[in-house]
Amino acid sequence: MILEGNSRGGARNLADHLMKPENDHVTLHELRGFSSDSLHGALNEIYAVSRATRCKQFMYSLSLNPPPQESVSTQDFEAAIDKAENRLGLSGHARAIVFHEKEGRRHAHAVWSRIDEERMTARNMSFDREKLQDVSRELYREHGWRTPEGFADRSKRDPRNYTLEDWQQAKRRGKHPHEISEAIADSWAISDSVSTFSHALKERGIYLAKGDRRGFVAVDTDGEVHSIARKAGIKTREVNDRLGSPDELPGVDQAKDEMARDMEHMLGRLYNERASTAKAEKERTERERQRLVQQQRAARERFDQERQQRSLREQGKRQQRFRRGVLGLWDRITGQHKRIAEQNRLETMWAAERDRQMRDKIILGQIEQRRTLKEQTQSRHNQFKQQVQELQADKMRFRAIHWNEAEQPCPPSRGGPSIDR
């Protein structure tokens, strides 16, 4: 569990932040040492007390983030907060605890008053980061969670800083030479003129051009140049007899430029289609998430109502155990009244613990539902992202071919070194 804390002021801003409705669920779990029953009122009380001191950062705010795939009970959160409180030297100080749930994860925030109300001095928070890191490591060991490498050693963080060149080098896709030969041979077999041959080749992603030395050549989508006669397995004379003179065809550089522009346009269209699909999928997923959150809120409200009704019934039954009148007086004399009171106290504690465990079970189950939804959404998002990245990388590759062919560098001067434009 990662613990991050800092001293701060701004009571109203912090309360607004902790209670903001952007989360799926916000629960004000505890207010200790306050007369107010709202977070805004409680933090304002801290501010009011701090006015008697010169302390500007009169609160200490702590966030507790468990590992993403772990289900952490309310009791475990409370234990972690208590441990941090003791380590920071804030035991006995006024405290508020808020739970946030969003995107299938549950985390907690704790806020303490730094003001010691007996001495009216602010608690010194020196080395608080080191103390919290020690507590975090202890929590990972206690719960058997896998400690992130980046948390244990900052030098082992994975930056994932791939460049476009890295991506292109890893991809390295291309047509097999045998596939090029088959495409040229098939196009030759169904053609009777230079126009029909050129059209047939284009349908297979190959562009007919005039070569510098070999007459008719083909340019594939990787910018590679191939001899028509050699790839089709025919004689050069047969090519010339059917196609005539290559003088009317574009040169190799022009063919590469045309291929790059066509491919860039096609990839741009596919990119826009993928982006549109991803946007629609995101909107659909958000509607599904909101629907799930509303269902879960309704389920919690039903549970709280049932818990309140059950508590009243159980409290009534316990109260009926006490006899009235003379019999009640006799119970007090014989000690029976005291034994019943103790039994009622123990049953009340047991019922509270039972209700808390039941509510935790509901909360953790709902978190698992939202976590599953988030994982499914993230999987689809990663798929879309990968597709878009591939399309964008290919588009940039063909754009580079287009500009390289459009802007050839000037030849170097004989009188000195060349100058890059």
C-alpha positions in Angstrom: 0.0 0.0 0.0 1.5 3.3 -1.1 1.3 6.1 1.5 1.7 9.7 0.4 1.3 12.6 2.8 2.0 16.2 3.2 1.3 19.1 5.5 -1.1 21.7 4.2 -3.6 24.5 4.8 -6.7 25.3 2.9 -9.4 23.5 4.9 -12.3 24.4 2.6 -10.4 23.4 -0.6 -9.3 20.1 0.9 -12.8 19.3 2.0 -14.2 20.2 -1.5 -11.6 17.9 -3.0 -12.2 14.9 -0.8 -16.0 15.1 -1.2 -16.1 15.8 -4.9 -18.8 13.8 -6.7 -16.5 12.8 -9.6 -15.8 9.5 -7.8 -18.1 6.5 -8.1 -18.6 6.5 -4.4 -17.5 8.9 -1.6 -17.9 7.7 2.0 -17.1 9.9 5.0 -16.0 7.0 7.2 -14.9 8.7 10.5 -14.8 12.0 12.3 -12.8 11.8 15.5 -12.4 14.6 17.9 -14.8 17.0 16.2 -18.1 18.4 17.2 -19.2 18.8 13.6 -20.8 15.9 11.7 -19.6 17.1 8.2 -16.1 17.1 6.7 -16.3 20.8 5.9 -17.2 21.6 9.4 -14.6 19.3 10.9 -11.7 20.8 8.8 -13.0 24.3 9.6 -12.7 23.4 13.3 -9.0 22.5 12.7 -8.5 25.9 11.0 -10.2 27.7 13.9 -7.9 26.0 16.5 -4.9 26.9 14.4 -5.7 30.6 14.6 -4.4 30.5 18.1 -1.0 29.5 16.7 1.3 30.8 13.9 1.0 27.5 12.0 0.0 28.0 8.3 0.0 24.3 7.3 -2.2 23.2 10.2 -3.4 19.8 8.7 -1.6 16.6 7.6 -3.2 14.9 4.6 -2.5 11.2 3.8 -3.6 9.1 0.9 -3.5 5.3 1.0 -3.5 3.4 -2.3 -3.4 -0.4 -2.2 -2.2 -2.5 -5.1 -4.7 -2.4 -8.0 -5.6 -6.1 -7.9 -5.9 -6.5 -4.1 -9.2 -6.4 -2.1 -8.5 -4.5 1.1 -11.1 -4.4 3.9 -12.1 -1.4 5.9 -10.4 -2.9 9.0 -7.1 -3.2 7.1 -7.4 0.4 6.0 -8.0 1.5 9.6 -5.1 -0.5 10.8 -2.8 1.1 8.2 -4.0 4.6 9.2 -3.4 3.8 12.8 0.1 2.6 12.1 0.9 5.7 10.1 -0.7 7.9 12.8 1.6 6.4 15.5 4.7 6.6 13.3 4.0 10.3 12.5 3.4 11.1 16.1 -0.3 12.2 15.6 -1.9 9.8 18.0 -4.8 11.5 19.8 -5.1 14.3 17.3 -8.4 15.0 15.7 -8.8 12.9 12.6 -11.1 12.4 9.5 -11.2 9.4 7.2 -12.8 9.4 3.7 -13.0 6.5 1.3 -13.0 7.0 -2.5 -14.0 4.4 -5.1 -13.4 5.0 -8.8 -12.7 2.8 -11.8 -12.8 -0.4 -9.8 -10.4 0.8 -7.1 -10.8 1.8 -3.5 -8.5 4.1 -1.7 -8.6 6.2 1.5 -7.7 9.6 2.7 -6.9 10.6 6.3 -6.6 14.1 7.6 -5.2 15.0 11.0 -5.0 18.3 12.9 -1.3 19.0 13.5 -2.2 21.2 16.5 -1.7 19.8 19.9 -4.6 21.4 21.7 -3.1 21.0 25.2 0.1 22.7 24.3 -1.3 24.8 21.4 1.7 23.9 19.3 2.0 22.2 15.8 3.4 18.7 15.6 6.8 18.6 13.9 6.5 16.5 10.7 10.2 16.1 9.9 11.1 13.0 7.9 7.5 12.2 7.3 8.1 10.7 3.8 10.8 8.3 5.1 8.4 7.2 7.9 5.6 6.6 5.5 7.8 4.6 3.2 8.8 2.4 6.1 5.1 1.9 7.0 4.4 1.1 3.3 7.1 -1.6 3.1 5.8 -3.1 6.4 2.3 -3.3 4.9 3.5 -5.0 1.8 5.3 -7.6 3.9 2.4 -8.1 6.3 -0.2 -8.7 3.6 2.1 -10.7 1.3 1.8 -8.2 -1.5 4.4 -8.0 -4.3 6.5 -4.9 -3.7 6.8 -2.8 -6.9 10.4 -2.6 -8.1 10.1 1.1 -8.6 9.0 1.4 -4.9 11.9 -0.7 -3.7 14.5 0.9 -6.0 13.7 4.1 -8.0 16.4 3.2 -10.6 14.3 0.3 -11.8 11.2 2.2 -12.9 10.0 1.3 -16.4 9.8 4.6 -18.4 8.4 2.9 -21.6 9.9 5.7 -23.7 9.8 4.1 -27.2 10.6 6.3 -30.2 9.1 6.1 -33.7 12.4 4.6 -34.9 12.2 1.9 -32.1 8.7 1.1 -33.1 9.5 0.8 -36.8 12.6 -1.3 -36.1 10.6 -3.7 -33.9 7.8 -3.9 -36.5 10.0 -4.5 -39.7 7.1 -5.8 -41.7 7.3 -6.3 -45.5 6.2 -8.5 -48.4 8.0 -11.8 -49.0 9.9 -11.8 -52.4 7.9 -14.8 -53.4 4.6 -12.8 -52.9 6.0 -10.0 -55.0 6.8 -12.4 -57.8 3.4 -14.0 -57.7 1.6 -10.6 -57.8 3.6 -9.4 -60.8 3.2 -12.7 -62.6 -0.6 -12.7 -62.0 -1.0 -9.1 -63.1 1.0 -9.9 -66.3 -1.2 -12.9 -67.1 -4.4 -10.9 -67.0 -3.1 -7.8 -68.9 -2.7 -7.0 -72.6 -1.5 -3.4 -72.4 0.5 -1.0 -70.3 -2.7 0.5 -68.8 -4.3 -2.8 -67.8 -1.0 -4.0 -66.4 -0.5 -0.9 -64.4 -4.1 -1.1 -63.0 -3.7 -4.8 -62.1 -0.5 -4.0 -60.3 -2.0 -1.1 -58.3 -4.8 -3.4 -57.1 -2.0 -5.5 -55.5 -0.2 -2.4 -54.0 2.5 -2.3 -56.7 3.3 0.7 -58.9 4.6 0.5 -62.5 7.5 2.8 -63.3 10.3 3.6 -65.7 13.6 2.3 -64.4 16.9 3.9 -64.9 18.5 0.9 -66.6 15.9 -1.9 -66.7 13.1 -0.3 -68.6 9.9 -1.4 -66.8 10.2 -1.8 -63.0 7.7 -2.2 -60.1 7.8 -0.3 -56.9 6.2 -2.0 -53.8 4.8 -0.3 -50.7 8.1 -0.7 -49.0 9.7 1.4 -51.6 11.7 -1.5 -53.1 12.3 -1.6 -56.8 11.8 -4.9 -58.8 12.5 -5.9 -62.4 9.3 -6.8 -64.2 10.9 -9.4 -66.5 12.8 -11.1 -63.7 9.9 -11.2 -61.2 7.4 -12.4 -63.9 9.8 -15.0 -65.2 9.6 -13.7 -68.8 12.1 -12.2 -71.3 12.6 -8.4 -71.6 11.6 -8.5 -75.3 8.2 -9.9 -74.3 7.7 -7.0 -71.9 8.6 -4.4 -74.5 6.4 -6.0 -77.2 3.3 -5.9 -74.9 3.9 -2.7 -73.0 5.7 -0.6 -75.6 8.0 2.2 -74.6 8.3 3.1 -70.8 8.9 6.8 -71.6 5.3 7.7 -70.7 5.5 6.1 -67.3 6.7 8.0 -64.1 10.2 7.6 -62.9 11.1 5.5 -59.9 11.1 8.6 -57.6 7.8 9.7 -58.9 6.3 6.3 -58.5 7.5 6.2 -54.9 6.0 9.6 -54.2 2.6 8.5 -55.7 2.7 5.3 -53.7 3.5 7.2 -50.5 0.7 9.7 -51.0 -1.9 7.0 -51.8 -0.8 4.9 -48.8 -0.8 8.0 -46.5 -4.3 8.9 -47.6 -5.5 5.3 -47.0 -3.9 5.1 -43.6 -5.4 8.5 -42.7 -8.8 7.2 -43.5 -8.2 4.1 -41.4 -6.9 6.2 -38.6 -10.0 8.4 -38.6 -12.2 5.3 -38.6 -10.4 3.7 -35.7 -10.5 7.0 -33.8 -14.3 7.3 -34.4 -14.8 3.7 -33.3 -12.7 4.3 -30.1 -14.7 7.4 -29.2 -18.0 5.5 -29.6 -16.7 2.6 -27.5 -15.5 5.0 -24.8 -19.0 6.7 -24.6 -20.7 3.3 -24.5 -18.4 2.1 -21.7 -19.0 5.3 -19.7 -22.7 4.8 -19.9 -22.3 1.2 -18.8 -20.0 2.4 -15.9 -22.5 5.0 -14.8 -25.4 2.5 -14.9 -23.3 0.0 -12.8 -22.5 2.8 -10.3 -26.1 3.7 -9.9 -27.1 0.1 -9.3 -24.3 -0.2 -6.7 -25.4 3.0 -4.9 -29.0 1.7 -4.8 -27.8 -1.6 -3.4 -25.8 0.1 -0.6 -28.8 2.3 0.3 -31.0 -0.8 0.5 -28.4 -2.5 2.7 -28.1 0.6 5.0 -31.9 0.7 5.3 -32.1 -3.0 6.1 -29.3 -2.7 8.6 -31.0 0.2 10.4 -34.3 -1.7 10.6 -32.5 -4.8 11.8 -30.6 -2.8 14.4 -33.9 -1.4 15.7 -35.5 -4.8 15.9 -32.5 -6.3 17.7 -32.2 -3.4 20.1 -35.9 -3.8 20.9 -35.4 -7.5 21.7 -32.5 -6.8 23.9 -34.4 -4.2 25.8 -37.3 -6.6 26.4 -35.0 -8.8 28.4 -35.1 -6.3 31.3 -38.1 -7.0 33.5 -40.0 -4.1 35.0 -41.5 -3.3 38.4 -40.8 -5.5 41.3 -39.3 -8.2 39.1 -36.9 -5.7 37.7 -35.9 -4.6 41.2 -35.4 -8.2 42.2 -33.1 -8.6 39.1 -31.0 -5.7 40.2 -30.7 -7.2 43.7 -29.7 -10.6 42.4 -27.3 -9.3 39.7 -29.4 -10.6 36.9 -29.9 -7.1 35.5 -26.1 -6.6 35.3 -25.7 -10.0 33.5 -28.3 -9.1 31.0 -26.7 -5.7 30.4 -23.4 -7.3 29.7 -25.0 -9.8 27.4 -26.7 -7.0 25.5 -23.4 -5.1 25.3 -21.6 -8.0 23.8 -24.4 -8.7 21.3 -24.4 -5.1 20.3 -20.6 -5.2 19.6 -21.1 -8.5 17.7 -23.9 -7.1 15.6 -21.9 -4.0 14.7 -18.9 -6.2 13.6 -21.3 -8.4 11.6 -22.8 -5.4 9.9 -19.4 -4.0 9.1 -18.3 -7.3 7.6 -21.5 -7.5 5.6 -21.0 -4.0 4.2 -17.4 -4.7 3.4 -18.4 -7.8 1.5 -20.9 -5.7 -0.6 -18.2 -3.0 -1.1 -15.5 -5.4 -2.1 -17.9 -7.3 -4.4 -18.9 -4.1 -6.1 -15.2 -3.0 -6.5 -14.5 -6.4 -8.2 -17.4 -5.7 -10.6 -16.1 -2.3 -11.5 -12.5 -3.6 -11.7 -13.6 -6.3 -14.2 -15.4 -3.6 -16.2 -12.2 -1.5 -16.1 -10.0 -4.4 -17.2 -12.3 -5.1 -20.1 -12.4 -1.5 -21.0 -8.6 -1.2 -20.7 -8.1 -4.2 -22.9 -10.2 -2.8 -25.6 -8.5 0.6 -25.2 -5.1 -1.0 -25.5 -6.2 -2.8 -28.6 -7.5 0.4 -30.2 -4.4 2.3 -29.1 -2.1 -0.3 -30.6 -4.0 -0.2 -33.9 -3.9 3.6 -34.0 -0.2 3.7 -33.2 0.5 1.2 -35.9 -1.5 3.2 -38.4 0.1 6.4 -37.3 3.6 4.9 -37.5 2.9 3.6 -41.0 1.5 7.0 -42.1 4.6 8.8 -40.8 6.8 6.3 -42.7 5.0 6.9 -46.0 5.0 10.7 -45.3 8.8 10.5 -44.9 9.0 8.7 -48.2 6.8 11.3 -49.9 8.9 14.2 -48.6 12.2 12.5 -49.3 11.2 12.1 -52.9 9.7 15.6 -53.2 12.8 17.3 -51.8 16.0 15.8 -53.1 19.2 17.4 -51.5 21.3 19.6 -53.6 24.6 18.1 -54.8 27.7 19.2 -52.9 29.8 22.0 -54.3 33.2 21.0 -55.6 34.8 23.9 -53.9 34.0 22.8 -50.3 31.9 20.6 -48.0 28.2 20.1 -48.7 25.7 22.1 -46.6 22.6 20.3 -45.4 19.4 22.2 -46.2 
